C-alpha cells in the first residue's frame, strides 16, 4: 500500500479544492453589469460614485487587481490646487477643488481636507513673469490666486530662506483655498459610498482580456472568471497602455516612476504647502509632524514602485537650500508610484476606437488633486457620451494638434 506524507495529502486536497472551485465558478452564469470600471483607485471609484449619484447607473462593478487604493492613490503627497494656465485644465481642476471642500459631508466620511494654501515659489525672473501670467489667466477663469511678494512668503513660511545660495525667492504664486487631504480616506470614502449604492468592489481580480463583438465591448476576462458589461471604463494610471493593448488600440503615453519620502516627525513648523519648481522640490507637513517631500519624476521609463538614492540626493539637496533646518532631519520612509505621462502633460478622458470603451489616464504627476473632478466628468462622458469637462481632453487632440500644454504648470511632481 502506497503511503503519503501529511504534506503530500494536504497538497492533493488543496489541488482538488482548486479544481472544484474552478469548475463551480465556470458553471455559474456570467454576471452582467451596466458598466465596469477597471481600477479601484481614486479616479475609478469617483467615476463609479458619480455614475450612481448623478446618472442613476448603479449596476456597476469596480475591478482591482491589487487592493483598494493600493496604487498611486495611496502613494502620492496629497496636494490639491487648481491654478493651471489653460482654460480646460483650470476648469476640471477647479471643479475638483470645489468638490473636495464638501466631500467629507457628501460621502459622510472624513477625508481630512485641509485648505491650508499652496504657494509656488518664483526663483528666477522668468518664473516671476510666468506666474504673473498664470495669476491673470486664473482671474479670467474665476480661480482665486494671487502673486505675492517675498515679504509675504516669509510671513506665511517663517522657516524659509529667501536668499538661497543658487536661487533667491522673488515671490510666489499663492492659492489660499488650495491644500491637502488624506489620500487613503478619499479612496475609502468613495468605496464605501459605492458599496452603499449596491455596486461591487472586486479586489484581487486582474483583467486578463477584453471581450469584443462587432467592434464593441461585451465584457472582460479576469482571474476570477468572465464578466459581461455594456460599457467599460479603463482607469488604471501607469498600466493604461497595457489595458489599451488588450482592447486593440494604442495610447500616446509613457510610464515613469514618481518618488516621495517623509522625514521623522517634528513639532509644527510649516502650515502651508511650498513648491519650488526651479530647484525641483516641494514640501508640506503632515498631521503627524512628518515633512512630506517630493520632486520630479524619474528621467527614464519604468514601472518601479520603490525609492532610489539619486532621488533623495537631488530633491533633498534642493530643499535644504530653501529650508536649511531640514538638513538635520532623518528620513523615515521612501516610496514610489507609476505615473502615465502624455506629451502635453494633460490627461486623456476619451472615447476609444472600441465602441463603449472609455479611457481615463495621462494625469502624470497631478492625479490626486483631480480625483473628484475627473470622476464627475468621466462619469458624464460614460453616461451621456459627452461632457463639457472632458471635451478638450480627447485622444484625437494628438492627431489634430490641439494640445493642452501644461508642461510648466505640471512640470514638477505634486
Buried (B, 14 or more C-beta within 10 A) or exposed (E): EEEEEEEEEEEEEEEEEEEEEEEEEEEEEEBBBBBBBBBBBBBBBBBBBBBBBEBEBBBBBBBBBBEBBBBBBBBBBBBBBBBBBBEBBBBBBBBBBBBBBEBBEBBEBEBBBBBBBBBBBBBBEEBBEBBBBBBEBBEEBEBBBBBBEBEBBBEBBEBBBBEBEEBBBBBBBBBBBBBBBBBBBBBBBBBBBBEEBEBBBBBEBEBEEBBBEEEEBBBBBBEEBBBBBBBBBBBBBBBBBBBBEBBEEEBBBBBBBBBBBBBEBBEEBBEBBBBBBBBBBBBBBBEEBBBBBBBBBBEEEBEBBEBEEEBBEBBBBBBBBBBEBBEEBEBEEBBBBBBBBBEBBBBBBBBBEBEBBBBBBBBBBBBBBBBBBBBBBBBBBBBEEEBEBBBBBBBEBBEEEEBBBBEBBBBBBB
